[in-house]
Amino acid sequence: MSVTEFNYDSFCGLRVMRKAGGAQRCRYFSFLIAGEKNGDKRHATPSEIRKIRRAAEEFDRTLAIWQRKRQTVLRRQAIPTVRNTTTPVRGIRFGMIVQIKCGRRYEWPGFIVGIKDAIGKTITRAYPIRAHGIEGAWERAVKTLVKEKRWPVTSIPVLLARRPEIAQHSEGERNA
């Protein structure tokens, strides 16, 4: 629940606020009620405060539905950033991991995870085969993909079984 109560000199009431995908929706519910005769404001009675609180909680329920729908749409739109043709799992590709140190270029074969998360931020992680082995690098890449996409953990064994067959000598050809 995202209903917050404020009791300041300048404002006395409730705020309902929810955020999803960078968008924010907010509404304030005041405990001050305009007077009937001269327009002065008076503090709400306990029964009026209960009515105002119920209205705020109802608005919070509608915002919770909006937030859930918005997050679902954003998760569906979180697609890989690179067209994947080297592995059977979308979002993980086989390629050369490049690192430049002191003006020298070093390359290692490995699995590279390149995706966009739910808020549109690009995530790139690389797992070299030399350091982890083919199975270890593939496993780390799959676990990263599942974690960042917020998929259920039960999808890990299915993705692990889809490991591509990579030639062991591809690393030796680069160094020759």
N, C-alpha and C positions, 0 to 999 in steps of 0.2 A: 504494500500500500504506500502511496506517495502523497498522503495528506499530512501537511505540516501546520501546526498551530503557532500563530504569532500573537504576542501580547505586549506590544510596544506602545509608547505614547502616540506615535504617528499612525500605527495600524494595529487593529485588533481583529483577528479573524483567522481564516484557513487559506492555505495555498495548496493547489493540486498541480503537480508537475510531473511529466514523463518525457523521456528522451529516447529517440531511436534514429540511428543512422545520421547523426548530425542535426536532425530536426528536433525542435523542442515545442511542446504544447503546455501551456500554463493558464490557470485561471484562479482568481482570488475570490473568496467568499468572506464578506465583512460581517462582523458582529454588531456593527453600528447601524441603527435603523433610523430613518428620517422621522422626525416628530410630525404630528398631524397639524398643529396650529401654526407655529412660527418657523418651521423648517429646521429647528435644531435637531441634532442627532442624539439619540439615547442608546445605551447599551442594551442588547437583546436580553430577554428573560431566558431562564433555563430551558423552557419548552421551545422557544424560538431558536436557541442555540442547537438543540437536538435536531430540529428541522433543517437548519443550515448545514449541520454535519452530515445528515442523511443525503442532502443534495450534493455535497462535496464528494461523498463516497460513491454515489451513483455516477458522477462525472469521472471519478477515478476508474471505475469499472469500464466505462466506455474508452477511456484513454489506454487502459491495459489491453483491450481488444485491438485498438489501433497500433499499439506498440508491438504486439505479437505478430500482426499481419505485416507490418513494415519490416521487422527483422526477418521474417520468412522470405519476403520478396528480396531483401538484400542478400540473404544467404544463397538464394537461387542465382542471383546475378554475379556472385563471386566465382568467376570463371578463370581458367588459366590464362596467363598473359602471353604465352608463346604457343603457337600451333604445335602440337605434340605428334611427331611421326616416328620417334625412336623407341618408345615404350608403349605397352598396351594400357597404361594408366594415365589418364588425362591429368596434367599438372606436374608430372615427373618426367624428365627427359634425360637421356644419356648424352653426355657431352664432355668437352675438355674444360676442366677448371683451371682458370688462368690466374696466376699471381705474379706480380712484378716486385722484385726486391732488389734494391741497390742498382737499378738500371737493367737487371737481367730478368728475362721472362721465363717463368716455370709453368709447365702444363702437366696436369694429371687427369686421367679419365675418371669419371665419377657420375653420380646421379645428382641432378639439379632439380630442386623443387621451385617452381615459379608460378605463383598464384596471386590472386587478389582476395583479401579477406572480406568480411561482411561490411566493413565501412569503406572499402575501396582502396585500402593501403596495400601496396605491392610487397609481397614477401618472397625473398629469394634465399634459399639455403642450399649449400653444396656439400655432398658427402663423397670424398675421394675413395676409390676402390683400393688404392695402395695402402691407405690407413686402416680401412675397415673390412676389406675383402668384399667380394661381390654381394654375398648374402647380407653381411652387416651393413653395407652402404644402402642396399635396397630396403632393408628393414628400417633403418633410421629415416630414410626418405618417406616411406609409407607412414610411419608414426607421426612425422612432422605434418604430412598432408592431412591425416585424420584429425590431428589436434587443431590445426589452423582452420580447417573447414568445419570443425565441430560436428563431425560425423560420429556415429556410435562406435564404440570400441569393437563391437562384433564384426565390423567391416575389415578389420586389420588382417585376419587370416585369409579372407577372399582376395585382398589386394596383394598379400605376400605370395600367394600362389600364382599370380600373374607376372612374376619376375621375368624379364626378357633374357634371352640367351645372348650373352656378350662374349666375343672372342677374347681369350686371355692374352693373345699376342698383340692386341692393339696398343698396349702400353709400350711394348718393346719396339714397335715400329717408329714411335715418336722419338725415342731416345737414340735410335740407330743413325 
